[in-house]
């Protein structure tokens, strides 16, 4: 195979339930997906699509077919996914690769708990976060005159299980470059720590991006030497391809940066949750009340995961924006209004977009069901590390740029006002 999808096929080894010993030195989940503590393939799940399917079965939910885009609009409405989140990607990184190109890009839509992919002329793809099981993948077969058929699929795991997802089924935002001499696509996963010149290869990016250099809006086949000095700046997708069927003419830069952050955050939360459940199951099997090495009720193997997770949650290694960024789809306004906010109107969903993505450096995903459903040991490890950093007990020069005293104090105040279940030891930040 030599299409651009080859970048994803390099991760196909992860589709099996067991990770091979050759990969054992990498960082990530190392147990079988059908481990009794996990049961990813056959265990119960209550994700948004599972609930939707139940509603369709009992007649309380009906989806409507449209000639231009099938069940897309109806599905987005049923899942409460905003149109303003639309992103378009023309790299052939999907099992519907043969349909995807610069004139027929795949459209993606997302909220905190689910992502929907739509390809004109094809089926839909849905990835839904189950609070316990992590990301569950579905293919939605859609034909005029027939109800949509939701089929859970494992073929997405060829791309969506890798060391970029920490060895668990998760989200991956790929930046794809031109093919190498052997004809295979280059590139890799991107998140909010990735330098901007390496981001968004194979994506359309709309909005005001100022002096920012990135790989978007340029054909993947363009060799590095022929790429423009600065990527084309697009306020909308009009004129790039036929927009028939696409609900909006945008592929919003702020939405794209938000999805990059959220994707890695979900993967971290899934990993630590799965590891905590395996630890508890193994301790139970050995007749122990707590896993070996547990201090203060926290298994030793959770602490390094929590350390890295919290650093990412607090945007410690975030790549600073080279200049102001402005989206044009309305996503910024929609997302910021979701809250929750404290009495001063401050929210972890407020954007900065001048120097950083978010105004207050703590991930809004702390409010997500996948966080609240974490085992107690995993949650304790995260909260302990979070307080140690925010209170100023952790001294590391890496933290200086984002975690100023004012920012740490504001984050704790917002959390104290808005986060249910926050430990009582989250107090005043004085230094």
N, C-alpha and C positions, 0 to 999 in steps of 0.2 A: 504494500500500500504506500502511495506517495502523495495523497492529498494533505491539506493542512490539518486534518484530524489526526495525523500521526503524532502530533504533540501530546494528544490525550492518550493514544494507544501505548505510549511508553509506560503509562501507569496501569496497564491492564492486569499486571501481575497481582494487583491488590483486589481484584474482583473475587478471588477465592476467600473462603472464610478464615484461612490461616495465613499469617504473614510468614514468609520464608526466612530461614536462618540467615541468609545472605543480607537480609534487610534489618537484622536484629540490632545493629549498632545505631540505627537511626532513631530519632525522637518521635514517639507516638504510641498509640495503643497497640499492645502486643498479644492480645488474647484472641480467641476465635469469636466470630460474630454470633455463633450459635452457642456460646458459653451459657450455662444455666442462669447466670446473672444478667445476661444481655438478651438473648433470644431475638436478635434483630429481624430474622427472616420470618419467624412464626409467632412472636410474642404479640400481645394486644397493643394497639396503638390508637390514640385519640387525637390525631392531628386534624387540621382544618379540613382536609379533603375527606378523611374518614367520616367526620361529622356531616359534611355536605352530602356524601353518598347515602348516609342514613336518612337525611332529610329528603333526598330524592326518592328513596325507597318507600318512605311512609307518606309521601305526597305533599309534604310541607314546603318543598323547594322544587321549582321548575326552572329549567334553563331554556333560553330561547335561541334558535338558530338564525343567524343573519347571513345573507348570501355573500357579503363582502369579507367577513372574517369568522364565519362559523359561530361557535358558542363563546367566542372570546369575551365580548362585552358582558354577556350575561354571567359568565364565570367570574370575571373580575368583580362584578357587583356582589355576587353571592359570597365571595371570599373577602370582601372589603379591601380590595387592592386598588390603590388610586391610579388613574390614568396618567397623572403627572409624573409617575415613577418610570414611564416608558424609557427604555434604553434599546438601542439597535446595534447588533453585532453582525459583521459580515464574514468573519473567519468561520471556516467550516468545522467548528468545534461542537458538533452535535451529532446524534445518530441520524439526523435528517440532513446530513451534510450536502447531499446531492442537490437539495433545494436552495441552499444558502449561497449568496454571493453579494457583491456590492449593489446590485440592482434589486435584490430580493433578500434583505437582511432579516435575521431573526430578531423579533421584538421580545423584550423581557420586561416584566412588571413585578413589583414586590412590595410587601409590607414587613412588619417585624417577624412574621411567622410563616410566610409562604412566598414562593416565587413562581411565576407563570411564564412559560416560553411559548411563543406563537410564531409559526412559519407559514407565510402565505402559500397555500396549496398543499399544506401538510397537516399533521396532527399537532395537538398541543402537548406540552410537557409541564409537569408541575412538581415542584420540590417543596414539601411541607414539613415543618419542624414539629415533631412529636416531643412533648415536654420530657418524656423519659427515653425514647428511642433515638432521638436525633432526627436527621433528615430522611424522610421517606420519599421515594421517587415514583411518579405515576406518568403514564402515557394516556392521553385523552383522545380516543378515536372519535372523529366527528364526521358525520355524513348527513346531508340534507334528508329530512323525513325520518331520521332515526334519533333516538335519545343518545346523548354522549355516553361513551363507554369508558369508564375509568379503570385502568389496569395497572396494578402495581408492577413495577419493572425493576429487574436487577441489572439490565444492560447499562444503565447510567453509571453504575459503579466502576465501569472501565475508566471513566474520567474522574469520578467524584469520590474515589478513595485513593489517597496518595499520602506522601509525607507532608504535602502542603495542607492536607486536611487532618494531619496528625494520626493517620491510620484509621480514622472513623469515616463513615459516610457523611459527606459534608458539601459545602459550597466551594466553588473555585471560580475566581474571576481571572481569566487568562488574558495575557498580553501576547499576541502572536506576531512573530516577525517573518521575514521572507524565508523561503526554503533554502536549506543548505545545499552543498554540492551533490549530496546523495538524493535530494528531492524531498527531505523531511522538513517539516515546519520547525522554526526556532521560537524561543520565547519561554514564558513561564507564568506562574501565578503572581498576581499583584495584590497588594493591600496598602494600608495607609502609611506603611514604613518604606514602601518602594519609591525610589527616586522618580520624579515625574517623567524625565526623558525615557524611562523604560516602560511606561504605562500605556495601556489602551491600544496596542497594536491590534488591528482588526475591528475596531469599534468606531462608530460615528459618535462624535462629541459635539453637542451644541451648547452655546452659551458664550459669555464673555470671559475669555481665559487670559487676556492680557499678554504678558511676556512669557507665559508658561510654554515650555517645550514638552511635547508628548508624541506618541506614535500614532495617535488617532487620525481619522479623516484622510488617510493616505492608503492606496492599495497595498495589500500585503506583499504583492509580488515586487514592489519597488525595492531595489537593492539599496543598502545604506548610502552608498556614494551618490545615488540619484534622489535621495529624499530631500525635500525642501528644507531650507535653513530653519524655518518655523512652520509648524503645521497650519493648514488652512483653518481659519476661525469661522465657524458656522453658527449663525443665530438660530437657524432652523434647518430642517432636512429638505425644504422645498428646493427643487432643482437637482437634487442628488439622485433620486430614483422616483418611480411611480408610487405615490403614497396611497393608492387605493387599498382600503382595508385597514390601514394603520389609523388608530383612533386619534393620534396627535402627530404633529410634524416635528417632534423633538426627540432628542437623545441626551437628556440633561446632564451636564457635567457634575452638578451637585448631587444628583441622584446616583450617579456612577461612583463618586467618591464615598457616598454613604453606603452603597452596596458593598464596596470593597472592604470597608471597616466591618460592617455587620457580618459578612461571610466568615471572616477569620474568627470573629468573636463567637459565633455559633459553633464553629469547629472546636475551639478551646473548651467551651462549656460542655459540649458532648463528650469530649475526651475525658475531662476530669470527672464528669458524672458516671461514665462507664467504668473508669478505673476505681472509683469509690465503691461502686456496686460489686465489682469483682473482688475487691479487698474484703468487703463485708461477707460475701458468700464463702470465700476461702477461710476466713476466720471462723465462720459458723461450722463449716465442714470439719475443722480441726478442734471444735469444741471450745473456741475462745470467745470471750465477750467482745474484744476489740482486736483489730488486725495487729500483727507483730510490728513493733517499732512505733506504735502510736503514742504520741506525747500530747497531752491535753485533749485526748480523744481524736487526734488527727493522725492518720497513717503517714509514715515517713515518706512514702512514695508520692503522696499528694502535694507535699510542700513545694518541690521544684516546679510542678505543673502550675500550682497556684501563683508562684512567683512570676513566671512568664506570662500567665494569663492576666494578672493584675497590672503588670507593666504595659501590656497591650491595652487593657481596659482604660488605663490612665494616659494613653497616647504618649508614653515616654519616648519612644523612638520614631514618632511621627515625622514624616518629611514636611518641612515648612513650605507653605505656598510661596512661589517666587513673586507673587503680586496678587491683587484682588481678583476674585472669581465671582461671576454672577450667572446663575441659571436663568433660563428663559421659559421654562415650562410651567412654573407655578409650584414646583415641588418644594422649594425652599420655604415658601409661606405655608403650604399645607403641612409639611412635616413639623415645622416649628410650633404650630398651633396645637399639636397633639398633647403636649405636656407629659407628665404633671408638672406644675409650677409651685414654687413656694410663695409666701405672702408678699415677697418683693417682685414677683413675676419672673423669677429666674428658673430656668429649666435646662436639663441636660440635653434637650433637643434644640437648643438655640445654636445657630451657626455663627461662626466668626467670619470666615471666607475672605479675610484680609491677610492674615498670617498663618492661620490654622483652619482645619475643617470646622471644629466645634468651639463655641465660646468657652465652655467649662469642660476641662479635660477629665471626663469620666463617662464611660459608655452608657448610653440610654438603654442598652440591652440588659442592664441590671434589673429593669422592670419586666423583662420578658418572662413568659411562662416557663421557658426552658431553664432560666435561672432559678425561679421559685421552686421548681420540681427537683432541684439537685438534692442528692442525699445530704444529710446533716453534716457528715464529715467533710464533704467537698465544700459546702457553703461555709463551714467554720474556717477552713483553710483560706478561702478567698477573703472572707471578712477580716481575719486576723492580719493577713498581709496588706490588705487595703488600708486598714487603720494604721499599721506600722508606717506605711509610706505617707499617708495623708497627714499624720500627726507630726511628721518630721523626724521620726526615730531612725529612718533609713537614710544614710548619707551616701550619696552617689552623684558625681558630677553630671551623669546622664540625665538626672531628673530636673536640673536647674531651669532648662528652657521652658518647659511646660508647667512644672509643678512649683511655681512661686508660692510664697506664703499666702498671698491674696487668693490665688486660684485654689490652693488646698483648702483654705478656710471656706471659700464659697461652695466648693463641692461638698464638704461635710455638712454645711448648713442646709444645702438643697436636699441632701440625702436624709438628714434628720427630719425634714419637713414632709418628704414625699415617699420615702421607701419603707413600706411595711416590713416588719421583722428585722429592722436594722438593730444590731446588738447595742445594748445600753452603754457599752464602753466608748462608743463614738461620741466624744464630747467636744470641748472647745479646742481649737487649734491655735496655739500661741507662739509657735516658733518653727 
